[in-house]
Amino acid sequence: MEGYLVGTARSLWLLRFEASLSVSGVTEHVRALVPGVGLLIGIAVSARAIAAFVSRLDALLLAIALSVLVANVYGTPEWAAGGVGLGTLFLETGIVLLGAELAIGQVVAAGPIVLVLAFGTVVLGVLYTEFLGRRVFDVEERTSSLVAAGSSVCGVSAVVATAESIEVTDEQIAYAASTVLLFDAITLLVFPIAGGLLSLPPRQFGLWAGLSMFSTGPVSAVGFAYAPVAGEWATLTKLVRNAFIGLVAVAYSIGYARRREDAAGRGERGRSHVRYLWNQFPKFIVGFVLVIAVANTGALSGSQIDLLGRVSEVLFLLAFAGIGFDIRIEELRSTGFAPVLVVLVHLLTASALALGAVVLLF
């Protein structure tokens, strides 16, 4: 009996010792991440401050630029490497939280014509931009996919969602995101002027901007600057387009997964095929859909949804601050200006077709 008690006590002591080691290990790991996260926060705050002080500058683009500057001039500090590497986690969490801002009721209220136009814009836009990138301008296929998603769905959010689905490099993410942000700035200036020259009524202008421009912020800004009604229609139409971000990310994930499977000689069907696709499936999309479902049940108040949206923006800013540390300017030069030309041709074509459809149908 005594031996049993001694053995039990020894076992309990060993369990407690292992638990203390485990807690100690976690604590040390967190401490190792703190300096790098602090560096990302410093870059993000600086980017936000500069963007607030200098109009027309985008904080995301500035965050990339500042981190690229640090990485290419000083390198990545060893003490910051762990925290800087959390970019993927920040990206995926930010995408998941985006789901809170997608109101299914607004999509339904927009009406079937707007829904069809938004769906056509996304599908045709992705296919057309992929054709331009791969066949006409000879852009590397994954970079082509990123700019296709970004220009066809919802700007940088679609770029990062697709990036997490098809395994790309930080350089490719940065190049595609920077290209999209460049045209966000251009369209902010051009669209109000074009709408005035064309004498478009507010609703038509809002629909046109919502179908043609890339990111939600510039769309809303341009719309409300044109007229309150234009702002409402621009924002609503853009939110309908945004709702397809998950569909596009999943489609790219499946497409690239099947290609990898075939290339590896794993052309099996049935359970193994489904398992392989599931392994390549971007799991954060499940969280994205769940957040959409929760937000649309009324479980979240308007202030809570706004808070989640702001948290998502902060996470994107931190993620892009981290991306820059893996970018080398010499490597980016090899990509050239082809993606910029692809997005330019896409924008000209898509905006012309959208304008014709809006004028004809509304």
Summary of the structure (lengths in Angstrom):
residues: 362
radius of gyration: 23.4
end to end distance: 89.0
largest distance: 95.7
contacts: 1234
relative contact order: 0.15
helix: 85%
strand: 0%
